Amino acid sequence: MSISDELKTAIADAMRKRDAPRLSALRMLKAALMNREVDKGRALGDEDEQQVVRSLVKQRRDSIEQFLGGGRRDLADKETAEIEVLERYLAPPLDPAELERLVGDAIVESGATSARDLGRAMKAAMAKLAGRSADGRVVSEIVRRKLGQ
């Protein structure tokens, strides 16, 4: 079942339960999916939907950092609650050992041998991890470690 299909039932459920914070996050996700669909001019596939959810989670994490820096704990808590709702629609994260193996394979395939090849190795790693739930920062750390930087 696609995220869009799941959202319809989740929104109805949140409305019945009068769960305003959850309903707000679900509506925001639905709007973001619809906007991306309009931008692309076609129906979204599973990978496209996952990408939208990942970008929304990343935006929320960046906002939390800013809110905490500005002393706005209340707004940071709201963003954290939205992340919890959004993460239910993400693919399960990769096992750390599998992530290490996939990044290592990508580095070998790209022919990267030193820190100068970081860009090429990252491009290959992110392409290999497309469609999977992997944080770019974690991938970057693994690539840097494996290239000896």
N, C-alpha and C positions, 0 to 999 in steps of 0.2 A: 504494500500500500504506500502510495507516495505521501510526502509531507503535506501537500495541499489537501488530499483526501482526509488525512488524520486531523488536520486543523479544523475542518468543518465540524466534526464530532466533538473535538476538544473545546471549541468556542461555545457550542451549544451546552456542553456540560458545565463550563465555567459560568455561563449565564444562569443556568438552573441553580447552581450552588452559590450564586452571587459573590463569586471570587473575583473582585475587581482587579487586584494586581495581576493575577494570572490572565484574566481576560484582556487586559491592556497589552501584555506581552504577546499574547497570541494574535491579537489584531494587528499589532505592529509587524509581526512576522508575516502575516497574510498580506499586508500592504507591501512589504518589501518584496515578497515573491511575485506579486502582481506587477509591481514596477519593473522588476527584472524581466518578466515575461514580455511586457510592452517594449522594453529596450531591445530585447533580442528579436522580437517580432515572431516568436514561435512559442510553443509550449515548452516548459522547462523539463529537462531530464532529471534523474536522481542526482547526478553530479552537480548540475546547476543549482538545484535546491540545497544541497549540502554546502555549496560554496556561499550561498546567501546566508545560511544559518551561521557558518563559520565567521563570515564578515561581521554579522550582527554581534556575535559573542566577542569578537576582537574589539569592536567599537565600545561595547559595554566595559570591557576590561580597561581600555584606555581611559574611559570616563571615570571609572572607579579611582584610578591612579590620580587623575586631576582633582576629583572631589576630595580625596583624602589629603592631598597636598594643600587644598584650600580650606580644610577644616570643616567640610560639609559631610559629616558621617551619615546623616539622614539620606542624602542623595546617593551616597555610595551603597548604602544598604538596599535602596530601591533598585539600583543597577544589579546588585548581587542577586536579588530575587528574580530579576528578569533573566539573568544568565542561567539560573537553575531551571527555569521554564524552557529556555531555548536549547539547553544541552540535552534535553530529552529527545530532541529531533536530530541530533548529531549521530553519525556512525560511531560505534565504539572505538575508543582510542587504540592505537597499535600497541602491541606488547613491546616493551623496551628492547628486548633481545631481537625481535623481528625488525624493529626500526633500525637498529645497529646494522643488521645484516643487509637490509635493503639499501641503506646509505652506503655501506661498503661496496656493494655490487654496483651502485651508480657511479661511485668514484672510479672503480676499475673500468667500467664501460666508457666513462668519459675520457679516460687516459690521464687524469689529473695525478700529478706526482708531488707537487709542492704547494706552498701557501700562495704562490703566484696564480695557481689554477683554481683558486677558491670560487670564482664566478662560474666557471665551467662546471665544476663539481656540484655547486648548489643548483644550477639549472638542471643538471641531470638527476640529482636527488629529488628535487621537487616534481619533476616530470614523472619519475618512478613512483612517487607517493601520491600522485593526483587521484582524487576520489577517496582518499583515506584521511582519517582524522589524525593529522600530525602538525604540531606547532612548528612554525618556521624557525623560531628562535632555538628550539631544541635541535632541529635538523642542522642549523648553522653551527651550533656548538659541537655536534658530533663530527661534522665535516671538518671544522677547524682542528679538532683533536686528532682526527685520522690523518690529516695532512701535516700535522706537526707544527701548527701555528700557535 
